[in-house]
Amino acid sequence: MGSVDTVGPLFQSLRLGAVSLSYRVVQALCTRMRSTKESNGVFVPNDLNVEYYAQRASPGGLMLTEATPISRLAAGYPGVPGIFTQSQIAGWRKVTDAVHAKGAYIYCQLWHVGRATVLSFIKGKQALSANDIPISGKTLDGSEYGATPPRPMGVEEIQETIQEYAAASKRAMEAGFGGVEIHAANGYLLDQFLHDNVNNWIDDYGDSIEKRSRIVLEVLKVAFEAIGADRVGIRLSPYNYFQNTRDSNPNVYWLSLCSQIAELSAEFRPAYVHMMEPRFDEVLDENAKINSLASERPPLDVFRPTLKKGGIAFLAAGNFNPQNAGPKVIDNGADAVTFGRWFIANPDLPRRLKEGLPLNPYDRSTFYRADPAEKEYTDYAFYSK
């Protein structure tokens, strides 16, 4: 009996909303903090960023940008380019032009960090969240999150923020992106509303599963109206522990959210939902994460059938490698697989996977900045015999 081809399925074509992909290996969002500071809190894509994305682009492939702040007050990290000024739009246009020249597609991931910021980074204003509970530990500037707790958002502020997502979606199209991915994961603002250990609202945006979902559904709606649903995806992380978020019953809650998304009218459904496997976490290693979930031990497969009924594609992320990525697609666990760390270290990752070539090892210490900036950013080698 011949061996099963576990790589070939990754290189089948896929219609993903408005775009037709040649293969199912997607570059995941990877915050790299290598953009140029224009003013306090405002960072602009530069020529090094253009080179980085262009290196990893190949015909018919999909790339997701690093998480990109939708407004001046949505930011929380240095060196991260936003999509809220004309200079940023112009900088991103150079990136998208370079990616398109290689025949690839690129989507902008829209981000609001919520309580995961510091006052010095947002003009001294108080951070906004679903409640007034700060994240534990220290910020990047060494201050304690607890020293400046967030403020619960009022309904008017929530509505203003929702409209910022619409405006950012339009700016992304102006910058040449093929679409956007709404970042509703990893303990940032939208995810803060989703998890019941953070969201203590007892009114329009909290208290029940349906109400905790409301802000996400409203963000999706305005993005659909701004640029078309077939150009919008969303990132979710049901089993997240990062940024002190943890839900009491993630299977039940996120299945409800997926059902609500799948039941939207046909013209108001996202092209895809992008989730992280429970085995991956920024806080716990794989064994600790699985042990912490105990009897739940939930694979992402629990959400797949519901989304599939709604005609919504499913992207899976989290600790994928050349051995387990293909089987995820073969077993109908996902339509495509996203790679982060391996794409960082291997600008020609799709080719290496397809041809069974060895991978460059990655260096975690340079993921979030390095000196010089190009170190293990644009200097990773392409494969050559």
HELIX and SHEET records of a PDB file:
HELIX    1   1 GLY A    8  PHE A   11  5                                   4    
HELIX    2   2 ASP A   47  GLN A   55  1                                   9    
HELIX    3   3 ARG A   72  ALA A   74  5                                   3    
HELIX    4   4 GLN A   86  ALA A  101  1                                  16    
HELIX    5   5 LEU A  119  PHE A  121  5                                   3    
HELIX    6   6 TYR A  145  ALA A  147  5                                   3    
HELIX    7   7 VAL A  155  GLU A  174  1                                  20    
HELIX    8   8 LEU A  189  LEU A  194  1                                   6    
HELIX    9   9 ILE A  209  ILE A  227  1                                  19    
HELIX   10  10 ALA A  229  ARG A  231  5                                   3    
HELIX   11  11 PHE A  242  ASN A  244  5                                   3    
HELIX   12  12 PRO A  250  ALA A  262  1                                  13    
HELIX   13  13 ALA A  266  PHE A  268  5                                   3    
HELIX   14  14 GLU A  286  LEU A  293  1                                   8    
HELIX   15  15 LEU A  300  VAL A  302  5                                   3    
HELIX   16  16 ARG A  304  LYS A  309  1                                   6    
HELIX   17  17 ALA A  325  ILE A  330  1                                   6    
HELIX   18  18 ARG A  341  ALA A  345  1                                   5    
HELIX   19  19 LEU A  349  GLU A  355  1                                   7    
HELIX   20  20 ARG A  364  THR A  366  5                                   3    
SHEET    1   A 2 LEU A  14  LEU A  16  0                                        
SHEET    2   A 2 VAL A  19  LEU A  21 -1                                        
SHEET    1   B 8 VAL A  25  GLN A  27  0                                        
SHEET    2   B 8 ALA A 336  PHE A 339  1                                        
SHEET    3   B 8 ALA A 313  ALA A 317  1                                        
SHEET    4   B 8 TYR A 272  MET A 276  1                                        
SHEET    5   B 8 VAL A 232  LEU A 236  1                                        
SHEET    6   B 8 GLY A 179  ALA A 184  1                                        
SHEET    7   B 8 TYR A 105  TRP A 111  1                                        
SHEET    8   B 8 LEU A  62  LEU A  64  1                                        
SHEET    1   C 8 VAL A  25  GLN A  27  0                                        
SHEET    2   C 8 ALA A 336  PHE A 339  1                                        
SHEET    3   C 8 ALA A 313  ALA A 317  1                                        
SHEET    4   C 8 TYR A 272  MET A 276  1                                        
SHEET    5   C 8 VAL A 232  LEU A 236  1                                        
SHEET    6   C 8 GLY A 179  ALA A 184  1                                        
SHEET    7   C 8 TYR A 105  TRP A 111  1                                        
SHEET    8   C 8 THR A  68  PRO A  69  1                                        
SHEET    1   D 2 THR A  36  SER A  39  0                                        
SHEET    2   D 2 VAL A  42  VAL A  44 -1                                        
SHEET    1   E 2 LEU A 128  SER A 129  0                                        
SHEET    2   E 2 ARG A 151  PRO A 152  1                                        
END                                                                             
